[in-house]
């Protein structure tokens, strides 16, 4: 019976391992936590969220769903989830510097 269970669980373990490997590159992107974002804005390393949104022409009526600051190709970018007045959700990637 143990051999049967092992034969059934082996493929599941392989699938689970492959699934974790597929997720790893997405998590490899280095993002700042909230404190690091505040420090980067305070020190002038990056622009404030409001300044970046204004320079990109994103109106004040867009609803912000999420904000991350991540390293992308050696530079910091804001990754901003927004909900437009039309109800359309979008991810914006804007230069933070």
C-alpha positions in Angstrom: 0.0 0.0 0.0 2.9 2.4 0.7 4.2 1.8 -2.8 0.8 2.8 -4.3 0.6 5.9 -2.2 4.2 6.8 -3.2 3.4 6.3 -6.9 0.3 8.6 -6.5 2.1 11.3 -4.6 5.2 11.5 -6.7 3.5 13.2 -9.7 1.8 15.6 -7.3 5.1 16.5 -5.7 6.6 17.1 -9.1 3.7 19.4 -10.2 3.9 21.3 -6.9 7.7 21.8 -7.3 7.3 23.0 -10.9 4.6 25.4 -9.9 6.9 26.9 -7.2 9.6 27.3 -9.8 7.3 29.1 -12.2 6.4 31.6 -9.5 9.9 32.3 -8.4 10.9 34.6 -11.2 7.9 36.8 -10.6 8.9 37.1 -6.9 12.5 37.8 -7.8 11.7 41.4 -8.6 13.0 43.5 -5.7 10.2 45.7 -4.3 10.5 48.2 -1.5 8.3 48.0 1.6 6.3 51.0 2.8 9.0 52.3 5.1 11.6 52.1 2.3 9.3 53.9 -0.1 8.8 56.7 2.5 12.5 57.0 3.1 13.2 57.0 -0.7 10.7 59.9 -1.2 12.1 61.8 1.8 15.6 61.5 0.6 14.7 62.5 -3.0 15.7 59.2 -4.4 12.2 58.9 -6.0 9.4 61.2 -6.6 6.2 61.1 -4.6 3.3 59.1 -5.9 1.3 62.3 -6.5 4.1 63.9 -8.5 4.5 60.7 -10.7 0.7 60.5 -11.2 0.5 64.2 -12.2 3.3 64.0 -14.6 1.7 60.9 -16.2 -1.6 62.8 -16.6 -3.5 60.5 -14.3 -6.4 62.5 -13.0 -7.4 62.8 -9.4 -10.6 60.9 -10.0 -8.8 57.6 -10.7 -9.2 55.2 -7.8 -5.8 53.8 -6.6 -6.1 50.1 -5.9 -2.5 49.3 -5.1 1.0 50.8 -5.1 4.4 49.2 -5.3 7.9 50.5 -5.9 10.1 47.9 -7.5 13.5 47.7 -9.2 13.0 47.1 -12.9 16.1 47.0 -15.1 18.2 48.8 -12.6 15.8 51.7 -12.0 12.9 52.2 -9.6 9.4 52.2 -11.0 5.9 52.6 -9.4 3.6 49.8 -10.3 0.2 51.2 -9.6 -3.2 49.5 -9.9 -5.9 52.0 -10.8 -9.6 51.8 -11.4 -10.7 54.4 -14.0 -14.0 56.1 -13.7 -15.2 53.8 -16.6 -14.6 50.8 -14.2 -11.6 49.5 -16.1 -8.8 48.3 -13.9 -5.2 48.9 -15.2 -1.7 48.4 -14.0 0.5 51.4 -14.7 4.3 51.2 -14.6 5.7 54.7 -14.2 9.3 55.8 -13.6 9.8 56.7 -10.0 12.9 58.8 -10.4 
